[in-house]
Amino acid sequence: MPIVGFCAALAILTVMSAVSYFSVKGLVERAGWVEHTQTVLRETEAVLSDLKDVDTGVRGYLISGQKSFLSPYSDALASIPAHLHRLNELTTDNDEQQKKIRDLEKLVDQRLQEAAFFLKMAGTDGLLVSAQAKIHIAAGKLTMDEIRSLVSEMRAREEKLLVQRAEDSKRSSDRATAIIVAGTLTSIAMLVAAFALLRKEIGQRASAEHAAQAAAAETQSLYNEAPCGYHSVDKSGTFVRINDTELAWLGYSRDEVIGKIKFIDVVAPECVQSVLENFPKLVRGGKTTDLEYTMVRKDGSTFPVAVNAVPLLDADGNYKMSRTTMFDTTAMKRVERQFKQANDFLDAVVENIPSMIFVKDAQSLRFVRINRAEEELLGMPREALIGKSDHELFPKEQADHFVAKDREVLAKKGVVEIAEEKLTTATGTLILRTRKIGLRDSEGRPQYLLGISDDITEQKRTEEAIRTLNANLEVRANQLEAANKELESFSYSVSHDLRAPLRAIDGFSKIFEEDYGGHVDDEGRRLLTVVRDNSQRMGVLIDDLLAFSRLGRQSLSTERVDMKSLVVEALDSIRAADPGIDASTVVIRDLPATTADPALLKQVWVNLLSNALKYSSTRDAPQIEVGFLAAATAHDHVTYFVKDNGVGFDMRYYDKLFGVFQRLHRIEEFSGTGVGLAIVHRLVTRHGGRVWAEAELDKGATFFFSLPGGGQDDRI
């Protein structure tokens, strides 16, 4: 038993000693955990501070363009990875904190990429337009808000652990005292606790290892599957790393590139000098941004890229390798070419438009662009006009007018047309017709004023000359109308008064011939016959002149006319007047209807058909055709014709054809007074139409006349 007791006591002592040892060790460990928690808090604060430096530095650079603002940004880029790595090490036993750290790493990477993206867009001068700066600030603020929220959660978790671990220390001390007193129960409890802690540690280590493997796989996937090319080259320019995207662009396998090919080997010959000039800068610790190269694929084809690179330095500041990003700019170059072509086309259009085009700044109203027509109009080169205001170019009164109109246009939307405005140039004063419109941004604020002007000086002079001419023509027309009325009245009176003497001459000549014919010789009787014939012919001329005069005074009574039926009526009238006429040779085609005075239009057909029958009567086979010209018929006009195969006439005397008493054939050949065609001309022109003819001697003639109001859709 003693031995057993000793053994038991020794065992108890051993256990108690062990328990005491482990209790003290636990107290030390917990104190270490308290310090551990403080370290985690410091590291998270350091990450947040570095990100603030990044944000402040980038924002200062974008706003001011001074590179001195980028010094904190560069320092933060170097220190942030170390802080994140330290946090990973400190929290390997805490799954929840590990997850938050991975989230923090992603957000930090996102913020750094945003900063790098906007630095790239800013270029060497560091300046972005206002809208882009706002985008950067807004994007950075959102990301920083997420980072601050995540860091706050981590700090809260660590502070909670700090309190919890302090309480654990106290409880552990109390428990150690109780275990020393309790003996065996304490030993058993400690063994169980130790076993549980060991198992937990094993689980944590396995979880951390799995998380690390997953993070490494994710990082590698992001690197290889990025939409841009990534690679690293050593001090000699040889590839030491390259992602799958860039390999696919170049058409090589990884084994063909890594350690075997230099970057300079895959650029086009014209780009070699640029590589030789810029790579040494990178080796010396500098950065290269937005370098444009033409890359050569394995198959010999090429494509354009934009390259940015930063050096990775060791602890002594020596170059280890590059971190290079490459963007395929094929689509961008194509868009640039298309944009340039579109701009060139628009420039060509603007420059060659005959109207004057100018653009002014909406605020200063100074010219920012003009076209060639504006240069020629003002008689000054555009270099002397661009940047100038109206008051620097034109007289004050005109300049005040132009400025007032410009402000009026900018104050309203839409086009403002200025019918007339005067412009004084080196060559004199011009009159312009101008249209102006304000060019506005997406928020409706006017940015520019566009003006298009046409020189209407000659037009206004022409209009004034036309008005003067019209006034003179109106006076002449009134005078001519009065003269025509007097002439018609005189012709009617003379013709009417001549009829009685002519009848008397003819009557007395007939009486003389009947009563005293036997007392005169043959010559006397012939002379009496000549007197009678001429008096009768004079009577016919007077009748025709009276008819011609009446037609000039007769008012029109228009209606829809069946043209074919009207031609048939005209033929019937001709046959009734002279039964000996053979009208069977007349062929009447289908004719479109028209709107006219049927009685007057019938006289047109009677005169034209009578002439056709008369002048083709000497032919063995007379041919007369009545029709219309389908090709010449429009919706509001129709052209009719009468064609014969008669004796025709000489076109040299065409100007006499439609005159009163004008004849192209001797009266011994064909009877008539020469009034018929004059009547046709007067009737057709009174209907708003026109009449003309075509002929050849001994090959017939064709007479045409056109009238408004015809159409093929109502052909009869």
Beta strands, then each sheet from edge to edge (+ up, - down):
strand 1: 229-233
strand 2: 239-242
strand 3: 288-296
strand 4: 302-313
strand 5: 319-328
strand 6: 356-361
strand 7: 367-370
strand 8: 416-425
strand 9: 428-440
strand 10: 446-455
strand 11: 559-561
strand 12: 586-588
strand 13: 594-596
strand 14: 624-628
strand 15: 637-644
strand 16: 690-695
strand 17: 701-708
sheet 1: 2+ 1- 5+ 4- 3+
sheet 2: 7+ 6- 10+ 9- 8+
sheet 3: 11+ 13-
sheet 4: 12+ 14+ 15- 17+ 16-
end
